[in-house]
């Protein structure tokens, strides 16, 4: 599971990884601003990915896709079409004016990023999420703020200047001079929850970074997840409650069934987080090869397709990939064709078809041809 599995492999087991691990356990700010290998995170991301996600996926169904400029969120109605999808031409104009793009849960769109979260979940024993921040030259997205979770920042391209203040006290911004860190490509920062910070791109070229966030579970969340799982696996829990009877005894028996359905807790915890699931090496294609690919094979045996809502499901992914309805005919043609060159898809222009193929290969729906 080296190399393509996870681009953090360049410092797993090294002094840098130990520095992060100690900082995470002690909740102390730490970082490595400049890397000897500036491109070591480069294969986690390619420039075509954001275009593909905007064109083909249902980004605007929730708060996962947002625009910010100088600390203020751009109203969604500014850039959405009547169907609620982002308009590429408007986004280009907003980008040119200095607007920053935020995309939550990047692991939903990329197997290499998914593998990164899985490995970090195994380390931290909690859910991990990756958010993408794309900021134009001399731009700023979010203003000064603090997060209610720990984050590990990975600088992919360009630079980003971080002003780090003390931990939050009562929600107010601390006074005093901040610690200033300018991340170079390949650099990283660990920022504990509650730490005030403000981030700007002070360079002329665009900046791209991942914010990898750690979300420890509460006991309430664990109980709710356990109950939901028990209801799926224990049919008697879905039986109708009697109009009269010994409710205390019935509830006690029901709780006993819940306990039996989720025991032992350690096994359930591993199942819920899928920590033992390893993505096949074939799913984690080297980025350079994917960027250059023009031929793909459909993996019909591993994919279930819903014609109504265009959700593509893979067993190892926690959420399906939600696609725009208007490309449904193209997806069905892909599945029927099997092996093809993207330029042969009549319903899309060759470059757009190639972008779609790369997106689907990036989540394991298509395979690259040898």
PADRENLUM-421517 format. One record per atom (N, C-alpha, C, O): x, y, z; residue in one letter. Coordinates in steps of 0.1 Angstrom, whole numbers, plus 5000, padded with zeros to 4 digits. Each point is the difference from the previous one (the first is absolute). Example, Ala and Ser with C-alpha at 12.3 -4.5 7.8 and 13.67 -1.06 7.14 Angstrom:
BEGIN
513249435078a 499150125000a 500950125000a 501050005007a 498650114986s 500950115000s 499250115008s 500550115001s 
//
This chain:
BEGIN
500849885000x 499250125000x 500950125000x 499750105007x 501349904985x 500950125000x 499750084987x 499249964992x 501550155007x 499950084987x 498650054998x 499650105006x 499749844984x 498850054996x 498949995010x 499050085000x 501249845011x 498949995010x 499850135007x 498950045003x 502250035000x 499950115008x 501250094999x 501149955003x 498850174993x 501150094998x 500750045013x 501150064999x 498349925012x 500650025013x 501149905002x 500750015010x 499349884982x 501049905002x 501550055000x 500949945005x 499250194989x 501450055000x 500550045013x 501250025002x 497949995008x 500550025014x 499449915010x 500350025012x 498949894985x 499549905009x 501249925006x 500849954992x 499350045021x 501149935006x 501350085001x 501049965006x 499050164989x 501250095000x 499850105011x 499150005008x 501950094993x 500050105011x 498850094999x 499450045010x 500249994977x 498850094998x 498849935005x 499250075007x 500649814990x 498849935005x 500049995015x 498950025006x 502249955000x 500150005015x 499750145006x 499350015010x 501150094983x 499750145005x 498550025000x 499550065009x 499949904980x 498550024999x 499349915011x 499250055007x 501249834994x 499449915009x 500150055014x 499049995008x 502150054996x 500250065014x 499150125002x 499450025010x 500650074980x 499350125001x 498549975001x 499250075007x 500349834985x 498649975000x 499649945014x 498950045006x 501949885000x 499749945013x 500150115011x 499249995010x 501650104989x 500250115010x 499250124997x 499950105008x 499549914980x 499250114996x 500850135000x 499650105005x 501649894989x 500950114999x 500250044985x 500249914992x 499750225005x 500350044986x 501349964995x 501050015007x 499149944981x 501349964994x 499950014985x 498950014994x 502249994999x 500050014985x 501449984994x 501049995007x 498950004980x 501249984992x 499850084987x 499449954991x 501050185010x 499650104990x 500549974986x 499350024990x 502049945009x 500649974987x 500549864999x 500549955010x 499249984979x 500449864999x 501249984990x 500150084990x 500749825012x 501149974991x 499449954987x 500750004990x 498149945010x 499349954989x 498750084998x 498949965004x 501250164989x 498850084998x 498849934994x 498850045002x 501549864989x 498949944993x 499449875007x 499349924994x 501150065019x 499749875006x 498549985002x 499549895001x 499650224999x 498649995001x 499350024986x 498849995000x 502050034990x 499450044987x 499149894994x 499050044994x 501349835008x 499149904995x 498749985007x 499249914996x 500650175014x 498650005007x 499050094992x 498849995002x 501750094988x 499150094994x 500550044986x 501250014998x 497950014993x 500350054986x 499050114997x 498950005005x 501550104987x 499250114997x 498749974993x 499050085001x 500949814992x 498749964993x 498949965010x 498950004996x 501549965016x 499149945009x 498850105004x 498949965000x 501550165004x 498950105004x 499150024988x 498850015003x 501750014985x 499150024989x 499149884998x 498850024997x 501749865004x 499249884999x 498949995011x 498949964997x 501550075015x 499050005011x 498950104998x 498849975003x 501550154992x 499050104997x 499149964989x 498850025000x 501849924989x 499249974988x 499149885002x 498950004995x 501549905013x 499449875000x 499349965013x 499149915000x 501350155011x 499449955013x 499150105006x 500050124996x 499149835013x 499050095006x 500650075012x 499749965012x 501250134986x 500750075011x 499150095008x 500250015012x 498850054982x 499250105007x 498849955008x 499250085004x 500849794998x 498849945008x 500150035015x 499050005007x 502250044997x 500250035014x 501050115002x 500350074990x 500349955021x 501050115002x 501449954997x 501050065005x 499149844987x 501449944997x 500850094991x 501250005000x 498150084992x 500750094990x 499650145003x 498950045000x 502250045004x 499750145004x 501150094994x 501149954998x 498650185001x 500950104995x 500250105011x 499050045007x 502250014995x 500350105010x 500950114994x 500849974991x 499150155014x 501050104996x 500250095012x 499050065005x 502249955000x 500450095011x 499149985012x 499550105006x 500249784997x 499349965012x 498550004999x 499349975010x 500250064979x 498550004998x 499649894989x 500749994990x 498249945013x 499549904991x 499250074988x 499250095003x 501149864985x 499350054989x 498649944999x 499949885001x 499050204998x 498749944999x 499949894990x 500450024988x 498949875015x 500049894991x 499250034987x 500349954989x 498750145012x 499250034989x 500850084989x 499650014989x 501650045015x 500850074991x 500649914989x 500250054989x 500049835014x 500749914990x 499349874997x 500549914993x 498250075012x 499349884997x 499050024989x 499450114998x 500449794993x 499050014990x 498749965006x 499949965011x 499050044980x 498649975006x 499949865006x 499249985008x 501749934987x 499949865005x 500849995013x 500149895006x 500650214999x 500850005012x 501449954998x 500749975010x 499850034977x 501449964998x 500950124997x 499550104995x 501749895009x 500950124998x 500250024985x 500149914992x 499950225004x 500250044986x 501550034998x 500650085007x 500049844984x 501550014997x 500450144996x 501050055005x 498250024986x 500450134996x 500050105011x 500950095001x 498149905008x 500050105011x 501149975010x 500650095005x 499749784997x 501149975009x 501350054995x 500950045008x 499349964979x 501350054994x 500150155003x 501150055003x 497850024995x 500050145003x 500350035015x 500850095003x 498549845005x 500350025015x 501449975004x 500650075008x 499949824986x 501449965002x 501050114996x 500950045007x 498850024981x 500850114995x 500050125009x 500950095001x 498049935007x 499850115009x 500649985014x 500050095008x 500649794994x 500649975013x 499349915009x 500349995012x 498649944983x 499249925009x 500749865002x 500549954990x 499450005022x 500649875004x 498949905000x 498950025003x 501549854992x 499149894999x 500349905012x 501149975002x 497849985004x 500149905011x 499249884996x 498850024996x 501849865004x 499249884997x 500249905012x 501249965003x 497750015004x 500149915011x 500049854996x 499549974989x 501049955019x 500049854998x 500649964986x 499449944992x 501850115006x 500749964988x 500249854998x 500149954989x 499949985022x 500149854999x 498849944993x 500249884995x 498750195004x 498949944992x 500350004985x 499349934992x 501750155003x 500350014986x 501349944996x 500450014988x 500449935021x 501349964997x 500549885008x 500050015013x 500349884981x 500549895008x 501350035007x 500249955011x 500850124983x 501250035007x 499750085013x 500649975011x 498550124988x 499650085012x 499349915010x 500250015012x 498949904983x 499349915009x 501049915007x 499949985012x 501249974981x 501049925007x 500750085011x 500449945010x 499950194987x 500650085010x 499150015013x 500649995011x 498150034987x 499250015012x 499949875007x 500049995013x 500049894980x 499949875007x 501349985008x 499949955011x 501250084984x 501349985007x 500050095013x 500449965011x 499250174987x 500050095012x 498949965010x 500250025012x 498749924983x 499049955010x 500549885008x 499749995012x 501149934982x 500649895007x 501050055011x 500149945010x 500550174987x 500950065009x 499350075012x 500349985011x 498750104985x 499350095010x 498849935006x 499550055011x 500049844984x 498849935005x 498850095000x 499350015010x 500550074979x 498850084999x 499850044985x 501049994993x 497850055004x 499850044986x 500950114995x 500250105008x 500249904980x 500950104994x 499450054987x 499549924992x 500550215006x 499450064988x 501050104994x 500850065007x 499349944979x 500950094993x 499250114993x 499149974992x 501250165011x 499450114993x 501150064991x 501150015003x 498550034985x 500850074990x 499850155000x 498950045000x 502250035000x 500050154999x 500850044988x 501249985000x 498250094991x 500650054988x 499950155000x 498950064999x 502250015002x 500050155002x 500850064989x 501249974998x 498350134995x 500750074989x 501250095006x 500050025012x 500950024980x 501150085004x 499550135008x 499150074995x 501649955016x 499750125008x 498550005005x 499450115002x 500149775000x 498649995005x 499949955014x 501049955006x 497850065000x 499849945013x 498649955000x 499050064996x 500849825010x 498749945001x 499450035013x 499450115002x 500749805008x 499450025013x 500850115007x 501250024998x 498150055011x 500750105009x 500649935012x 500149885001x 500250205009x 500549955013x 499049915007x 498850045001x 501649845003x 499049915006x 500849895008x 501249994999x 498049935008x 500649885005x 499149884997x 498850024998x 501749865002x 499249884997x 499749925013x 500850015009x 498149924990x 499749925012x 500549854999x 499549915006x 501550084985x 500749874998x 501450024997x 500450114995x 500549795007x 501450014996x 500149994984x 499249934994x 501850145001x 500249994985x 501549984997x 500950045007x 499349884982x 501449984995x 499950064986x 499249954991x 501650165006x 499950074987x 501249954991x 501149995005x 498649984983x 500949954990x 500050104989x 499050034993x 502250045004x 500150094989x 500349934987x 501149944999x 498050064992x 500149934987x 500850084990x 500949954994x 498650175003x 500650094990x 500050145005x 499150045008x 501850044987x 500150145004x 500450025015x 500549905006x 499350215000x 500350035014x 498850065007x 499150054994x 500949945019x 499050055009x 500650055013x 500849935006x 498850194998x 500650065012x 498949995011x 498950054999x 501549885012x 499249985011x 500450095012x 501250005003x 497950075003x 500250075012x 499349935011x 498849995001x 502049955008x 499649915011x 499950075013x 501150055005x 497849965001x 499850065013x 499949905011x 500149884997x 499650165015x 499949915011x 498649934999x 499150034992x 500749875017x 498749935000x 498950095004x 500350105007x 498549874989x 498950085003x 499650005015x 500149905006x 499650224999x 499550015014x 498750084999x 499950124998x 499049805005x 498750065000x 499650054986x 499050084999x 501649874990x 499650034987x 500550134995x 499850044988x 501050045020x 500550124995x 501449994994x 500749915004x 499650174987x 501349994993x 501150055009x 499950115006x 501249814996x 501050045009x 500850134995x 500050024988x 500550055021x 500850124996x 501549955000x 500449895004x 500450204991x 501449974999x 500449964986x 499249974991x 502150035006x 500549974987x 499949854997x 500349925009x 499350044979x 499949864996x 501349944996x 501050074997x 499149805003x 501049934994x 499749994985x 499049954996x 502050094995x 499750004986x 500849894993x 501249995002x 498149934991x 500649884993x 499550014985x 498850014997x 502249994994x 499649994985x 500349864995x 501249964999x 497849974998x 500149874995x 500449994986x 499550074991x 501649865006x 500449974986x 499449874996x 499649925008x 500450054978x 499549874996x 500849895007x 501250005001x 498049905003x 500649895008x 500150025014x 500349915008x 499350214997x 500150035014x 498649965007x 499049984993x 501150025020x 498849975008x 499950075013x 501050055005x 497849965001x 499850065013x 499049925008x 499049944994x 501250045019x 499049955008x 499550115009x 500850065008x 497949964992x 499350115008x 499049945009x 499049954995x 501250055018x 499049945009x 498750085000x 500050124997x 499049815007x 498650075000x 500150125010x 500749995010x 498550114987x 499950125009x 501150104997x 500150105007x 500849874984x 501150094997x 499650104989x 499749974989x 500450165015x 499650114991x 501150004989x 501249995002x 498350034985x 500950024989x 499350084989x 498850004999x 502150064993x 499550074988x 501049974988x 501249995002x 498249984987x 500849944989x 499950094987x 498950044997x 502249994997x 500050084987x 501049944990x 501049945004x 498650084983x 501049974990x 500650134996x 499450094993x 501949945011x 500650124997x 500950004987x 500650104997x 499449784997x 500849994987x 499150034988x 498850015001x 501850004988x 499250034987x 499449884995x 498950014993x 501749875009x 499449874994x 498949945009x 500150035012x 499049904983x 499049935008x 500649915011x 501149954998x 498150035012x 500449915011x 498949895002x 498850034999x 501749855003x 499149895002x 500549925012x 501249965001x 497950025009x 500449925012x 498849915004x 498950044998x 501549855009x 499049925007x 500050035014x 501050025007x 497849994999x 499850005015x 499449875004x 498949974998x 501949955008x 499649875005x 499550015014x 500850035009x 498049954994x 499450025013x 499749875007x 499549904994x 500750105019x 499749885008x 498850035009x 499950105006x 499249804994x 498750015007x 499749895009x 499349904997x 501350115015x 499749895010x 498549985003x 499350105000x 500349785002x 498649975002x 499650035015x 500849985009x 498050074993x 499550015013x 499249875004x 499749924991x 500150055022x 499349885004x 498550014994x 499549894996x 500050225003x 498650014994x 500049964985x 499149934996x 501950114996x 500149954987x 500249854999x 499449944991x 501550015017x 500249865000x 498749925003x 499849904994x 499450155016x 498849935003x 499050014989x 499449904997x 500550214996x 499150024989x 500449914989x 499149934993x 502250065004x 500549914989x 499749865004x 499649924991x 500750045021x 499849875005x 498549964998x 499749894996x 499450205008x 498649974999x 499549984986x 499349914996x 501250184995x 499749994986x 500449874994x 499349944992x 502050025012x 500549874995x 499249895005x 499749904993x 499950105020x 499249895006x 498649994993x 499549894998x 499950224999x 498750004993x 500149944986x 499049934996x 502250084998x 500149934987x 500349855001x 499649934991x 501050035020x 500449865001x 499149925009x 500149885000x 499150185008x 499149935010x 498550044997x 499550105005x 499849814987x 498750034996x 499050035012x 499150084998x 501149855013x 499050025011x 500050145005x 499050045006x 502050044992x 500150145004x 499050084992x 499750125004x 499849834985x 499150084991x 498649955002x 499150054993x 500649865017x 498749965003x 499250115006x 500550095008x 498249914990x 499150115005x 499849985015x 499849895005x 500350225002x 499850005015x 498549975003x 499250054993x 500549875017x 498649965003x 499350135006x 500650095005x 498149904993x 499250115005x 500050015015x 499850105007x 500349784999x 500149995015x 501049895003x 500349914992x 500250085020x 500949905004x 501050055009x 500050115005x 501049804998x 501050035010x 501250074992x 500949934995x 499050205004x 501050084992x 501449995005x 500949984993x 499250025020x 501349995006x 500749874996x 501250004997x 498149895004x 500649874996x 500350004985x 501149944997x 498150114995x 500250004985x 501250094997x 500849964992x 499350155015x 501250094997x 501349935004x 501050014994x 498949925018x 501249935005x 500449904990x 501249984997x 497849944997x 500449904991x 500550064987x 501049954994x 498450175002x 500550064988x 501550055002x 500849994990x 499550075021x 501350055003x 501049885000x 501250014995x 498449875010x 500949894999x 500249954986x 501249964997x 497850054994x 500349974986x 500950104994x 500849964991x 499150175012x 500950104995x 501449975004x 500950004992x 499349975021x 501349975005x 500649884993x 501249994996x 498049905001x 500549894993x 500350034986x 501049944994x 498350155000x 500250034985x 501250074998x 500649994989x 499950095021x 501250084997x 501249955008x 501150074998x 498849825009x 501249955007x 500849914991x 499549944991x 501950065011x 500750085010x 500250144994x 500250014988x 499950095021x 500150144995x 501350024991x 499950074990x 501249865013x 501250034992x 499849954986x 500450074991x 498949825007x 499749964986x 499150094993x 500250034988x 498850025019x 499150104994x 500750134996x 499850054990x 501149995019x 500750134997x 500849984988x 500150094991x 500649805007x 500849984988x 499149994988x 500350054989x 498549895012x 499149994989x 499550144996x 499950034988x 499750055022x 499450134997x 501050084992x 499650074991x 501649945013x 501050084994x 500749934988x 500850074993x 499049805005x 500649934989x 501550025000x 500650014990x 500049985022x 501450025001x 500849894994x 501250024996x 498249865003x 500749894995x 499949994984x 500749924994x 498550165001x 499850004985x 501250074993x 500450115004x 500249824987x 501150054993x 499650014985x 499549904994x 500850215000x 499650024986x 501149934992x 501250005002x 498349924988x 500849934991x 501050094993x 499750114996x 501549845002x 501050084993x 499650054986x 500350104996x 498849814998x 499550044986x 499150125001x 499950074990x 499549965022x 499150125001x 500850135002x 499550114998x 501849885006x 500850115003x 501050034990x 501249995002x 498450034986x 500950024988x 500850135003x 499650105005x 501749884991x 500950125000x 499450124993x 499449984989x 500750145016x 499350114994x 500550034986x 499250044992x 502149955006x 500550034987x 499449914989x 499750044989x 500149835015x 499449914990x 498650034998x 499550004988x 499850045022x 498650044998x 499850134992x 499250014992x 501750085011x 500050134992x 500249984985x 499550074992x 501349825005x 500349984986x 499149904993x 500149974988x 499049965020x 499249894994x 498950054990x 499550115002x 500349814988x 498950024991x 499149884998x 498950024993x 501449875012x 499249884999x 499749945013x 500849995009x 497949974993x 499549955013x 499149884998x 499549974989x 500349955022x 499149895000x 499050025011x 500350045011x 498449934986x 499050015010x 500049885009x 500249894996x 499650145017x 500149895010x 498549975005x 499750025011x 499649924980x 498549985002x 499849905012x 499050025007x 501949894995x 499849905011x 500150065014x 499449955009x 501350164992x 500250075013x 499150125002x 500250065011x 499049974980x 499250135001x 498549974999x 499649934991x 499650135018x 498650004999x 499550144996x 500550105005x 498649904985x 499650134994x 498550025003x 499249914998x 500550215007x 498650035002x 499550104989x 500550115000x 498749854991x 499650084989x 499250135004x 500050094992x 499449905020x 499250125004x 500850125005x 499850114996x 501249865012x 500850105006x 501550004996x 500750095005x 499749824986x 501350004995x 501149995011x 500950095001x 498949825008x 501049985011x 500849874996x 499549904998x 501950125002x 500949894997x 500549955013x 500750085008x 499149794995x 500449955013x 501249904999x 500049914990x 500950095019x 501149905001x 500049955014x 499850085009x 500549804993x 499849945013x 500950065011x 499650025011x 501650034985x 500950055010x 499850155003x 500750065008x 498450014984x 499850145002x 498850025010x 499049934998x 501150175011x 498950025009x 498850074994x 498949985005x 501350104985x 498950074993x 500249984985x 501149994995x 497750004999x 500149994985x 500450134994x 499950115006x 500649884981x 500350124993x 498850054993x 499449924992x 500150205011x 498850054995x 500350084987x 500750105000x 498749864989x 500250064987x 498850094996x 498949985004x 501450114987x 498950084994x 499149924991x 500549914993x 498350125007x 499049914993x 500250014985x 499849914993x 500750215002x 500150024985x 501149914994x 500049994988x 500949955020x 501049914993x 499649855002x 500849914997x 497950075007x 499649865001x 500149924988x 500549885000x 499150174988x 500149934988x 501549964996x 500349894996x 500650205007x 501449984998x 500549885009x 500849924996x 498850095017x 500449895009x 499549864996x 500749915000x 498150094995x 499449874996x 500749954987x 500249884998x 500250224993x 500749964988x 501449945004x 500549914994x 500150155016x 501349965005x 499949855005x 500849924996x 498250065012x 499849865006x 499849904989x 500549895001x 498750154989x 499749904989x 501149984991x 500249894995x 500750215003x 501149994991x 501149915006x 500749934993x 499650085020x 501049925006x 501450064999x 500450085008x 500349894981x 501350054998x 499950104988x 499449974990x 501250155012x 499850104990x 501150115002x 500750015010x 499450074980x 500850125000x 499050125003x 498950004994x 501550095015x 499150105004x 499550094988x 498950055000x 502049964990x 499650084988x 498949934992x 499450074991x 500249815012x 499049934993x 498650035005x 499049954995x 500950125017x 498750035006x 499450114992x 500450125001x 498549854992x 499450094991x 499350125007x 499950114994x 499749875018x 499150105007x 500950115006x 499450105004x 501949894997x 500850105006x 501250034991x 500449924992x 500150215009x 501250034993x 501149925005x 500049965012x 501050014980x 501149905004x 500750055013x 500249915009x 500150224993x 500750045012x 499149995012x 500549965011x 498250074987x 499149985012x 499849865003x 499949965012x 500049954978x 499849865003x 501349945007x 499849925009x 501450134987x 501249955006x 500050055015x 500549925008x 499050204995x 500050055013x 499149915009x 500349975011x 498550004983x 499149915007x 500649865003x 499849955011x 500950004979x 500649875001x 501050005012x 500149915008x 500750194992x 501050015010x 499450025014x 500549945010x 498450134991x 499350015013x 499649865005x 500149975011x 499249964980x 499549875003x 501149905003x 499949915009x 501250104984x 501249925003x 500650035014x 500549925007x 499450214997x 500550055012x 499349955012x 500549995011x 498249964987x 499349945012x 499849854998x 499349945008x 501350004982x 500049864999x 498949944991x 499849885000x 499450214993x 498949954992x 500549954987x 499549904994x 501650165000x 500649964988x 501449955004x 500650045010x 499949874981x 501449965001x 500850064988x 499450024990x 501850015012x 500950044989x 500449884992x 500249895005x 499850134982x 500549904991x 501549995001x 500750105001x 499849784998x 501549985001x 500650064988x 501349994999x 
//
